[in-house]
Amino acid sequence: MSLVEIDWNPKRKQLQSFGKIAIAATAIISLLVYILKGVAIQWALIIFAAGIIIFLISMISLKLTKMIYLGMILVTLPIGLAVSFIFLAVFYYLLLSPLGLIFRLLGRDPLCRKFDPAAKSYWLSRRKPKGPEQYFHQF
């Protein structure tokens, strides 16, 4: 079992959804590129035309759509794995590790894991619930 499973035989509905998503995504991308980056209108129209072509192919030929779909999956999968690995590493080493070190330096122990040789038991006594009505009026 691998981390990411590639569907080598996508269903008809999934391929048609791919065509619809392609036209919507290329429309948004072409607008953003034109408005925010100031790219010439011809290039924005070329991007949108690619989405229209993928959409039309998805309505006509499922075999060709499957080839485009799998080609895009195979191209973007390594990019996605690399970006997710980098994002998780940055999150861990720049946020969680320093936060853990700060808590350790401050002596914070939210789970009460410190060893107490004088303690007879580590059991924490809790108050009993008053009844099922309490769950409907928590505050």
Phi, psi and chi 1 to 4 in degrees:
 res  aa     phi    psi   chi1   chi2   chi3   chi4
   1 MET       -  127.0  179.0  178.7 -167.3      -
   2 SER   -98.1  169.5   65.5      -      -      -
   3 LEU   -66.7  -41.9 -178.6   65.0      -      -
   4 VAL  -122.7  128.1  177.2      -      -      -
   5 GLU  -100.4  127.9  -60.0  -93.7  -19.6      -
   6 ILE   -97.8  127.6  -63.3  176.1      -      -
   7 ASP   -83.0  100.5 -175.2    9.5      -      -
   8 TRP   -76.3  -16.9  -66.1  102.0      -      -
   9 ASN  -128.1   73.0  -65.7  -50.5      -      -
  10 PRO   -67.3  150.6   22.4  -29.0      -      -
  11 LYS   -76.4  165.3  -54.7  -75.9 -173.6 -101.2
  12 ARG   -58.3  -43.9  175.4 -175.2 -179.9   94.2
  13 LYS   -62.9  -39.5 -174.1  175.7 -179.7 -179.3
  14 GLN   -67.3  -38.7 -173.6  174.5    1.8      -
  15 LEU   -68.5  -37.3  -68.4  172.6      -      -
  16 GLN   -69.5  -36.2  -72.2  177.6  -17.8      -
  17 SER   -63.6  -37.3  -64.5      -      -      -
  18 PHE   -59.3  -42.0  170.3   69.2      -      -
  19 GLY   -64.5  -41.7      -      -      -      -
  20 LYS   -66.9  -41.2  -66.9  173.3 -173.0  173.5
  21 ILE   -66.7  -36.0  -68.6  169.8      -      -
  22 ALA   -62.8  -43.2      -      -      -      -
  23 ILE   -68.9  -38.8 -164.5  167.7      -      -
  24 ALA   -68.4  -43.4      -      -      -      -
  25 ALA   -66.9  -42.0      -      -      -      -
  26 THR   -69.5  -30.9   54.3      -      -      -
  27 ALA   -64.6  -45.5      -      -      -      -
  28 ILE   -66.0  -44.7  -67.7  169.5      -      -
  29 ILE   -63.1  -43.0  -70.0  169.9      -      -
  30 SER   -65.9  -38.3   61.6      -      -      -
  31 LEU   -64.6  -45.1  -81.5  172.8      -      -
  32 LEU   -64.5  -41.0  -70.3  175.7      -      -
  33 VAL   -65.1  -40.1  166.6      -      -      -
  34 TYR   -69.9  -45.6  177.1   68.5      -      -
  35 ILE   -78.0  -49.1  -66.5  170.8      -      -
  36 LEU   -82.9  -39.1  -62.9  178.4      -      -
  37 LYS   -95.9  -14.9  -65.2  -67.3 -177.3 -179.4
  38 GLY    73.1   27.1      -      -      -      -
  39 VAL   -70.6  150.5  174.6      -      -      -
  40 ALA   -59.4  148.1      -      -      -      -
  41 ILE   -60.5  -30.0 -171.0   73.9      -      -
  42 GLN   -62.8  -41.5  -66.3   85.7    2.7      -
  43 TRP   -69.5  -38.2  -70.0  106.3      -      -
  44 ALA   -63.9  -38.8      -      -      -      -
  45 LEU   -68.9  -32.9  -71.0  174.9      -      -
  46 ILE   -65.1  -42.3  -70.7  172.1      -      -
  47 ILE   -61.6  -45.8  -66.1  170.8      -      -
  48 PHE   -66.4  -36.2 -176.0   60.7      -      -
  49 ALA   -64.0  -35.4      -      -      -      -
  50 ALA   -61.5  -40.8      -      -      -      -
  51 GLY   -65.0  -40.8      -      -      -      -
  52 ILE   -63.7  -41.5  -68.6  172.7      -      -
  53 ILE   -63.0  -44.8  -69.1  169.4      -      -
  54 ILE   -63.0  -40.2  -67.6  173.0      -      -
  55 PHE   -62.5  -47.3  173.1   73.2      -      -
  56 LEU   -64.5  -39.8  -68.2  175.3      -      -
  57 ILE   -63.4  -37.7  -70.3  172.7      -      -
  58 SER   -67.0  -24.7   72.1      -      -      -
  59 MET   -86.2  -19.9  -65.9  -63.0  148.4      -
  60 ILE  -102.7  -55.9  -63.1  169.5      -      -
  61 SER  -124.5  114.2  171.4      -      -      -
  62 LEU   -75.3  -29.2  -68.0  178.8      -      -
  63 LYS   -66.0  -43.9  -73.3 -175.8 -179.7 -178.4
  64 LEU   -68.5  -38.3 -169.1   54.7      -      -
  65 THR   -64.0  -38.7  -53.2      -      -      -
  66 LYS   -63.2  -40.1 -179.8  179.4  174.1 -177.9
  67 MET   -64.8  -43.5  -70.7  173.4   33.2      -
  68 ILE   -64.1  -45.3  -64.5  170.0      -      -
  69 TYR   -59.3  -51.6  173.8   79.2      -      -
  70 LEU   -66.7  -35.8  -69.6  175.7      -      -
  71 GLY   -61.9  -43.4      -      -      -      -
  72 MET   -69.2  -36.1  -68.3 -176.3   79.6      -
  73 ILE   -62.4  -46.3  -69.9  -72.5      -      -
  74 LEU   -68.2  -29.9  -67.9  174.8      -      -
  75 VAL   -76.4  -40.6  167.0      -      -      -
  76 THR   -87.9  -17.6   58.1      -      -      -
  77 LEU   -60.9  -49.4 -178.9   67.0      -      -
  78 PRO   -63.0  -34.4  -18.1   27.5      -      -
  79 ILE   -64.0  -45.6  -62.4  168.2      -      -
  80 GLY   -62.9  -41.4      -      -      -      -
  81 LEU   -64.9  -42.0  -69.8  175.3      -      -
  82 ALA   -65.9  -45.1      -      -      -      -
  83 VAL   -64.5  -42.8  167.6      -      -      -
  84 SER   -66.1  -39.1   64.4      -      -      -
  85 PHE   -62.9  -45.1  179.3   76.2      -      -
  86 ILE   -65.2  -43.0  -69.2  168.9      -      -
  87 PHE   -62.4  -44.7  176.9   74.1      -      -
  88 LEU   -66.8  -36.9  -73.0  174.5      -      -
  89 ALA   -65.3  -44.4      -      -      -      -
  90 VAL   -62.7  -44.0  166.3      -      -      -
  91 PHE   -60.0  -44.2  177.8   74.3      -      -
  92 TYR   -70.5  -50.0 -178.4   77.9      -      -
  93 TYR   -80.6  -24.5  -70.9  112.0      -      -
  94 LEU  -101.7  -13.3  -65.1 -177.7      -      -
  95 LEU  -121.3  -57.7 -177.5   70.4      -      -
  96 LEU   -71.2  -43.3  -67.6 -178.4      -      -
  97 SER   -63.5  -49.2  -67.2      -      -      -
  98 PRO   -62.3  -36.7  -23.5   32.7      -      -
  99 LEU   -64.2  -42.8 -168.5   63.1      -      -
 100 GLY   -63.6  -40.2      -      -      -      -
 101 LEU   -66.0  -39.7  -70.3  173.0      -      -
 102 ILE   -63.5  -44.7  -69.9  170.2      -      -
 103 PHE   -62.2  -40.1  -79.3  175.4      -      -
 104 ARG   -67.6  -39.5 -168.1  168.2  -78.1 -169.0
 105 LEU   -67.5  -35.1  -70.8  173.6      -      -
 106 LEU   -79.2  -11.8  -66.5  175.7      -      -
 107 GLY    81.3   18.6      -      -      -      -
 108 ARG   -76.1  132.5 -178.1  170.7 -179.3 -148.0
 109 ASP  -136.6   79.3 -173.2   22.4      -      -
 110 PRO   -67.5  -19.9   22.9  -30.4      -      -
 111 LEU   -96.5    1.6  -62.5  177.2      -      -
 112 CYS    53.1   56.4  -57.6      -      -      -
 113 ARG   -99.3   -1.0  -63.1 -176.3  -39.9  151.5
 114 LYS   -67.6  142.4  -70.0 -176.3 -179.1  174.9
 115 PHE   -80.3  129.5  179.2   70.1      -      -
 116 ASP  -120.5  105.1 -175.4    9.7      -      -
 117 PRO   -67.2  -21.9   16.3  -22.0      -      -
 118 ALA   -85.4  -10.3      -      -      -      -
 119 ALA   -75.5  137.0      -      -      -      -
 120 LYS   -79.5  -33.2  -67.5 -178.8 -178.3  178.9
 121 SER  -153.2  155.0  171.2      -      -      -
 122 TYR  -101.9   12.8  -72.6  101.1      -      -
 123 TRP   -67.9  131.6 -176.6  -94.7      -      -
 124 LEU  -103.5  120.1  -62.4  175.2      -      -
 125 SER   -80.4  134.7   58.8      -      -      -
 126 ARG  -117.0  154.9  -52.8  -81.2 -174.4 -150.5
 127 ARG   -78.2  146.6   59.5 -174.8  169.0  103.1
 128 LYS   -77.0  148.4  -66.9 -175.4  177.9 -178.1
 129 PRO   -66.4  146.0   12.4  -17.7      -      -
 130 LYS   -74.6  -27.0  -63.4  175.8 -174.8  170.1
 131 GLY   159.8  176.9      -      -      -      -
 132 PRO   -63.7  -23.6  -14.2   21.3      -      -
 133 GLU   -64.3  -28.3  -59.6   83.8   26.3      -
 134 GLN   -61.0  -32.0  172.7 -172.5  -13.4      -
 135 TYR   -70.7  -22.1  -62.8  111.5      -      -
 136 PHE   -88.9  -14.7  -64.6  107.0      -      -
 137 HIS  -127.7   73.8  -56.4  -72.5      -      -
 138 GLN   -78.0  -23.8  -65.9 -178.8   12.6      -
 139 PHE  -120.0      -  -55.3  105.1      -      -
